[in-house]
C-alpha cells in the first residue's frame, strides 16, 4: 500500500513539473517576442541586383497577403500609407534583395531537377523612429512545380512566419 | 496497354489545348480592329497619333494584386475614361491611370496545356507528359504600381497575349500613367509598318 502511494505521488509530481515547465517556457517565449500592434511593409528594394518588376510587385503583394493571414494580430499597412503615421508600436519592414536566380519553368517541367528559381531577401524590421529590432535573411524558391512567381509566394510565407514567431501584441517593447 | 494509355492521354490533352489556344487570337483580332478604327479617322491629320483614347478589350489574367479579384483570375482588360478596367465574372475593378506610378511590360511564356489537365498529362508514360511541357505559348506581362486614396502603394500583375502589352502600356501613358522604363525602340519600328499598311487600305 505504501509502495503504491509513493508511485502515485511520484507520477503526480512528475506530471505537475512537466506542465509547469511547459507553461513557464511558453511565458518566457512570449516575453522574448517584440511588442508590436501594426506593421508597415515597404516596397522591395533591389538596387544592386536587377529584379524584374513582376517579381518585385508579386513579392510585395504576396507579403501583404500572407501577413494578413498568418500574422493577423498585426494591422498591415502599405508603403506610403498616411494612416500609419501616428500608430503606436508600429514596426516597419524594409526588404532588400540580396540574391536572385531566375530559373526556367520549362526546364523544371522537362527535367525536374534543373531550372529552380530562388530569391534571397534581407528583411530588416525597425521601429517607427528607425531603430533596428530584428534582421533576418529569408529565401523563397520554386524547385519542382509551379511558375517562377511561386518563389515569391514561398518567400512571403516564410517571412510572415518570421513575423509570427518574433512579434506579438503582448511582448516586450 | 501503357502505350495505348499514353496515346490516349496525349490526344486528350492536345485537342482541348489546341482549341483553347485559338480564342486569344480572336480576342486579339477584335482588339486590333477596335484600335484601328480611331486611327483610320486620325490618318489624314497625323499618322503618329495612332494610340486611341479607349483601348479595346483584351483577354487577360490578373495574376496578383488587384483588389477584390482572386489571384490568377481570367477576365477582360480595357481602358475606359482614363481608367484601367478589369472585368471578371460580373465584377469590375478599376485603376485610374493618373494613380499609376509605374507601368512595365515583359515577355514570358507559358505551357499551352495547363491547369488540371496539364498536371494529369505530366503522368503520361515514357516522358510524353514532359515533352508536352515544351509546347508553349508566348505571353506578355503588364506590371502596374499604383497608389490608393490614402497613399498606400499597390501592385498588380496581368498576363495577356503576346504583343498586346506594349500598346496597352502606351495607351495608359497617354491617359496620364507614369513609367520608369521608356518604350523599347523596336515598338516604334513595329508600329510604323502597321500604320503604313493601314494608310494603304
Interface residues (C-beta under 8 A of the other chain):
Chain A: X43 X52 X53 X54 X56 X57 X58 X60 X61 X62 X77 X78 X79 X80 X81 X82 X83 X105 X106 X109 X110 X111 X147 X149
Chain B: X63 X64 X65 X102 X104 X106 X109 X110 X111 X122 X130 X131 X133 X134 X136 X141 X143 X144 X145 X147 X148 X150 X151 X152 X153 X154 X155 X156 X157
